[in-house]
Amino acid sequence: MIEERGIEFDAVEYIEKPLSRAELEGLLRLLPNEPNELVRRDRRFSELGLTEGEIGSAEPVVDLLLAHPLLMQRPIAVRGQKAIIARPAERLLELI
């Protein structure tokens, strides 16, 4: 969607190069969402035996995503001082 509009962007391959604690904390500050919304509730979440109560604030979310980067929601779009979880993809329009 972004490429179709001719907008330049940088893709961060966070699986190949996981985000640092500072990067995750910064991302959480830019997102309008509650910190726990950055965590995917998929099979891995269940297999780890996690509960919603364990990820209620920023610090446990950052700790979890440092240990298990595949649990991070994606894609995340950042522009300036604003970030969104771009799911569904149409949410990208909020930034452009």
Protein Blocks (a to p, Z undefined) as FASTA:
>chain_A
ZZmnopacddddfklmccdfklmmmmmmmpmbdfklmpccdfklmmnopafklmmbfklm
mmmmmmmmmlpccddddehjaccddbdfklmmmmZZ
